[in-house]
Amino acid sequence: MPNADNINRSRQIVKVSTIGIITNALLAAFKATIGILSNSIAIVLDAVNNLSDALSSVITIVGTKLAGKAPNREHPYGYGRVEYLTTVVIAVMVLTAGATSLKESIAQIIQPETPDYSPLSLIIVGVAVVVKILLGTYFKKRGKTLDSAALVASGQDALMDSIISISTLVAALVFVFFGLSLEAWLGVIISIFILRAGYEIIKDATAKLLGERADGELTKAIKSTIKEIDGVLGAYDLILNDYGPQRLWGSIHIEVADNMPATQIDALSRQIQELAYKKHQVILHTVGIYSQNTDKTSVSLKNEIYQFIKKHQEVLEIHGFYIKPDANDITLDIIIGFGSKNRQELLNTISSELMAKYPDYHFNITLDSDISD
Ligand SMILES: [Zn+2]
């Protein structure tokens, strides 16, 4: 949901991106001119690259603006994921730039053209290198602070470009002093680097769109915040859905004493929601409840059964254990890791082992997934 922080964030992103657009457009204009005058394909490619960077900043701005749209009936989780889509668009542009320069470079290897550098053109390329390094570092720094993958990606791209410009400069100097033209071969290497950068960016953004494992540091911190609250005996099954940068929605299960009244559980779950948002900026829309036996006999039976099940190394966690009084009915959840070959089969094995060892009890076992740390 857009709040003051989000609005300020998008303003900052727009500001940083505008600086990028102006700088890159200027660099592109200078380089295109000297590239054409010096008959240097490497410098012209470099200019094209700068132009695509300016365009990617435009896309970042558009993405941030669209993502800031308020939630509505059709999209109650807001438009935050638009930013991941725009990052994919930027990656596609980087990939296209890489493929184009690869094609041009190979054409140059087959049919070389002789470049003709003037000292001024070399100075301009040199200045451009410095500008790109400064711009790239600035983008990356601001992108990390503002939690904007698109900005970080653009920054990475700019640093990559400065390497490209440095090699263009080196190739030009080699030509001037030794009469050896390395441009085309250099172009091939540059293209491979550009293609790789594009692939890395697209991989990250698509992972976010598909839904990926939540950051372990964050999930562990949220769980420990909740476990510290009075009355919470355990915290499990934390689910976090990423609806865009700084928009995490989720749910959690907690264990409470079986004699806790509903009024207290109500207050407790509200307290958990409030703390999760205040400390971690996470919206927990549901707090599910597992009741925990308070009597000594149940507790010792529970520990015994936990030990028994944990013989299986693929069992990562057991929770939600409850014995219904007078009914000999036991409920529990077992997390079996994704690494296990057949999770359902292992659950069946555990279930029959339990029935054989504790014939007086009836077991209701839920198979949980290892969704977060
Ligand atoms: Zn569970």
Residues whose N, C-alpha, C, O or C-beta is under 5 A from the ligand:
A	BS01	ZN	D237 G320 D333 D368
